Amino acid sequence: MAKGAVKVEYRAEIGSVTAASDARASDRQLLSLVVELGMDGSGGRVDAELAGADFDPPAPGDAVSVKLGIGAGLVPVFKGEAAAVEVGPASQRVLAQDALGLLGGAEAEGAYQDVNADFIVKDLLDQAGCKAGGAYDAGPKFAFFVAHRGRALRHLQRLAELCGADLYTDGQGKLHFALADTTGASHSFQFGENLLAVNLRKVPPLWDSMEVWGEGAAGAKGADKAHWLCTDLSGVSAKAAVDDDGKVSTGKLGKRPQRLVDGALRSGEAAAAVAKGRMAWIATRWVQGDVEVTGAPAVMPGDTVKLEKLPASHAAAKLLGGGRKLRVRGVRHSLDRERGLTTRLEF
């Protein structure tokens, strides 16, 4: 191995089949592997190609787990189950999805009173048969929230959008419901060392502020009167804005406000939490794009990344002036014979 080269390790378990960098623990050869985790889709996925067409292929529903390493031990990057298996002339291809993807086919419903968002999330997951528990931020408190019979995933996505939260799975298959200002581990990558490509852009939002209106008389008459009709809704309204530096402030509007009206919000506190949460979510997306780095299996969605040693004249350095950290929304690991292990991080 050349001086300074990174030792890539892997272990993919698919049903009873194991493909590993340690030949003693491997019974199949891994030809290529792609692992994706993200906030903006329907969960994590795996695309693995195994050598040999004469073996009994894995079956849909088989448990799938993948671990990757770069010389410091193996890190779990995916846990789920096989969704489809393709048999080719000389290989077998396994496509897998994690717990969040499986929610797409489950239904749930519920009517909730005086509970925080995390309670609703846990109940909908329980109905859908998803036991993959992770971290759940409390979120705003809802006087009333109704989820009519329908796709559990869609209910969860709607709730996340309302709260300014993200729904995603980690490398152990655990599902998280995290507000935008909640961050995981911090990582750094250096220009000229482990930072291979940079593709970033500043994306000012379509709306720079939000005005939220609920309904009911809780703001003026107290929580026990939340169900009353009211002609003055100022007590169940709130405002929040984000400036050009991505800083969120409450109680004011910007030049391009968006209005949200939702009957689930029946207190001033809930309206304020939603307004601030939505603007905080927008603030994390002020700089978007992706970077490619040498294998980084430890990075998960929700983590933050700092790019270091960028030349002062580099456009990305100017874009990230002040050492701005980027919140990871997507992770894509690619392992093949030509390039080894590389990771693309999306923001």
FENBELNOR-V16894 format. One record per residue. N is the residue number from 1. SS is DSSP state (a for helix, b for strand, c for the rest). PSI is psi in whole degrees, -180 to 180 (none if undefined). D_CENTER is the distance of its C-alpha to the mean C-alpha in Angstrom with 1 decimal. Layout:
# FENBELNOR-V16894
n-><N,N>
ss-><SS,SS>
psi-><PSI,PSI>
d_center-><D_CENTER,D_CENTER>
This chain:
# FENBELNOR-V16894
n-><1,2,3,4,5,6,7,8,9,10,11,12,13,14,15,16,17,18,19,20,21,22,23,24,25,26,27,28,29,30,31,32,33,34,35,36,37,38,39,40,41,42,43,44,45,46,47,48,49,50,51,52,53,54,55,56,57,58,59,60,61,62,63,64,65,66,67,68,69,70,71,72,73,74,75,76,77,78,79,80,81,82,83,84,85,86,87,88,89,90,91,92,93,94,95,96,97,98,99,100,101,102,103,104,105,106,107,108,109,110,111,112,113,114,115,116,117,118,119,120,121,122,123,124,125,126,127,128,129,130,131,132,133,134,135,136,137,138,139,140,141,142,143,144,145,146,147,148,149,150,151,152,153,154,155,156,157,158,159,160,161,162,163,164,165,166,167,168,169,170,171,172,173,174,175,176,177,178,179,180,181,182,183,184,185,186,187,188,189,190,191,192,193,194,195,196,197,198,199,200,201,202,203,204,205,206,207,208,209,210,211,212,213,214,215,216,217,218,219,220,221,222,223,224,225,226,227,228,229,230,231,232,233,234,235,236,237,238,239,240,241,242,243,244,245,246,247,248,249,250,251,252,253,254,255,256,257,258,259,260,261,262,263,264,265,266,267,268,269,270,271,272,273,274,275,276,277,278,279,280,281,282,283,284,285,286,287,288,289,290,291,292,293,294,295,296,297,298,299,300,301,302,303,304,305,306,307,308,309,310,311,312,313,314,315,316,317,318,319,320,321,322,323,324,325,326,327,328,329,330,331,332,333,334,335,336,337,338,339,340,341,342,343,344,345,346,347>
ss-><c,c,c,c,c,c,c,c,b,b,b,b,b,b,c,c,b,b,b,b,c,c,a,a,a,c,c,c,c,b,b,b,b,b,b,b,b,b,c,c,c,c,c,c,b,b,b,b,b,b,b,c,c,c,c,c,c,c,c,c,c,c,b,b,b,b,b,b,b,c,c,c,c,c,b,b,b,b,b,b,b,b,b,b,b,b,b,c,c,c,b,b,b,b,b,b,b,b,a,a,a,a,a,a,a,c,b,b,b,b,b,b,b,b,b,b,a,a,a,a,a,a,a,a,a,a,a,c,c,c,c,c,b,b,b,b,c,c,c,c,b,b,b,b,b,b,b,b,b,b,b,a,a,a,a,a,a,a,a,a,a,a,a,c,b,b,b,b,b,c,c,c,c,c,b,b,b,b,b,c,c,c,c,c,c,b,b,b,b,b,b,c,c,c,b,b,b,b,b,b,b,b,c,c,c,c,c,c,b,b,b,b,b,c,c,c,c,a,a,a,a,c,a,a,a,c,c,c,c,c,c,c,c,a,a,a,b,b,b,b,b,b,c,c,c,c,c,b,b,b,c,c,c,c,c,c,b,b,b,b,b,c,c,c,c,c,c,a,a,a,a,a,a,a,a,a,a,a,a,a,a,a,a,c,c,c,b,b,b,b,b,b,b,b,c,c,c,c,c,c,c,c,c,b,b,b,b,b,c,c,c,c,c,c,a,a,a,a,a,c,c,c,c,c,c,b,b,c,c,b,b,b,b,b,b,b,c,c,c,b,b,b,b,b,b,b,c>
psi-><133,152,130,-7,150,133,117,130,150,156,114,121,119,102,-124,2,138,128,119,156,-25,106,-28,-24,7,137,1,151,131,120,-40,158,133,128,130,137,142,167,-20,6,-143,27,-171,160,160,140,104,135,124,139,148,128,-3,-11,156,124,153,163,148,136,-16,143,140,129,143,134,141,156,159,45,-3,28,160,140,129,127,-8,142,123,-142,156,134,-32,152,127,132,121,-173,-36,11,172,135,129,126,129,157,160,-169,-37,-38,-36,-23,-21,-22,5,148,154,164,164,153,125,146,130,52,156,165,-37,-33,-43,-43,-50,-40,-44,-39,-41,-42,-36,-2,21,113,10,86,137,-135,134,111,145,-42,-179,160,131,128,-41,140,127,130,105,158,122,-170,126,-40,-41,-40,-43,-39,-40,-42,-41,-43,-42,-39,-13,38,171,146,122,167,154,-172,-13,10,11,137,136,144,99,131,155,-29,6,123,153,-139,158,138,157,147,144,133,133,-3,-79,6,112,-35,148,129,88,154,147,130,89,137,156,-36,135,4,168,137,118,133,128,-153,165,173,15,-38,-32,-31,-5,160,-32,-9,22,-26,-9,147,148,139,-19,106,13,-26,-13,41,160,161,150,151,160,135,-175,-15,4,17,132,134,151,160,8,163,158,-156,-21,73,152,140,135,127,121,121,-13,-17,111,24,155,-34,-41,-43,-41,-40,-39,-45,-47,-41,-41,-40,-35,-36,-44,-39,-34,-12,20,-36,125,170,-150,161,154,132,165,161,126,71,-17,-16,132,158,142,-17,168,151,138,131,126,160,23,135,143,-28,-9,136,-34,-33,-39,-36,-34,25,139,8,33,134,149,133,125,125,-24,145,131,110,132,127,119,175,-30,-46,-6,-139,121,157,131,128,128,143,none>
d_center-><35.9,36.2,36.1,32.7,31.0,27.9,28.2,25.4,25.0,23.2,23.6,22.4,23.7,24.0,26.2,29.4,28.8,27.8,27.4,27.4,28.5,31.1,33.7,35.2,32.1,31.4,33.1,31.4,30.8,27.3,27.8,24.3,20.7,17.3,14.1,10.7,7.1,4.4,2.7,6.5,8.3,9.6,7.9,9.2,12.8,15.8,18.9,21.8,25.4,28.1,31.7,34.5,35.2,37.9,35.6,34.6,31.1,28.1,27.7,24.8,23.5,24.2,21.8,19.9,18.7,18.2,18.9,19.5,21.6,23.4,26.5,25.2,24.4,21.8,18.1,16.2,13.5,13.4,15.0,15.8,18.8,20.7,20.6,23.4,26.0,28.0,31.3,32.8,36.2,35.3,31.8,29.2,25.7,23.1,19.9,17.5,14.5,12.6,12.8,10.3,12.4,15.5,14.8,15.8,19.3,19.7,21.3,21.5,23.3,24.3,26.2,25.3,27.4,27.0,23.6,20.4,17.1,16.1,19.3,18.5,15.1,16.9,19.8,18.1,16.4,19.8,21.5,19.4,20.3,16.9,17.8,14.7,14.5,12.2,12.1,12.6,13.7,16.9,16.3,19.5,22.4,23.5,27.2,26.5,23.6,24.4,22.3,24.8,24.8,22.2,19.0,16.9,13.6,15.0,16.2,12.8,11.3,14.5,14.4,11.0,12.5,15.7,14.5,12.4,9.4,5.7,5.4,3.8,6.5,8.1,11.3,13.5,11.9,11.3,9.1,7.8,8.6,8.5,10.6,10.2,13.0,11.7,11.1,11.2,13.8,15.5,16.6,19.2,20.6,24.1,25.7,28.3,27.0,23.6,22.2,23.1,22.0,20.7,19.7,18.9,20.1,20.4,19.4,21.1,19.7,21.8,22.2,22.8,23.3,23.1,25.8,24.9,27.6,27.8,30.9,33.4,35.7,33.8,33.7,37.5,38.8,36.5,33.8,36.4,37.2,33.6,34.9,37.8,38.0,38.4,39.7,38.2,34.4,34.2,33.3,30.1,28.9,27.0,26.1,23.7,23.5,21.9,24.3,24.5,23.2,20.0,21.7,21.3,24.6,25.6,28.7,29.1,28.2,28.0,29.6,27.1,26.1,24.2,25.6,23.7,26.0,24.7,27.1,24.6,25.1,28.5,28.6,28.5,26.1,23.5,24.1,23.8,20.5,19.0,20.6,19.5,15.9,15.7,17.4,15.3,12.2,14.6,15.8,12.7,13.0,16.7,16.5,14.6,15.1,14.7,16.7,18.1,19.1,21.1,19.4,16.8,15.6,14.8,11.9,8.4,5.0,6.2,9.6,12.2,14.6,18.2,20.5,24.0,27.5,26.9,30.4,31.3,32.2,28.9,27.2,23.8,25.6,26.9,23.6,22.1,25.3,25.4,22.9,19.8,16.6,13.5,10.0,7.9,5.3,6.6,9.2,12.3,15.2,18.6,21.7,25.1,28.7,29.0,26.3,25.3,21.7,19.6,16.0,14.4,11.8,10.4,10.4>
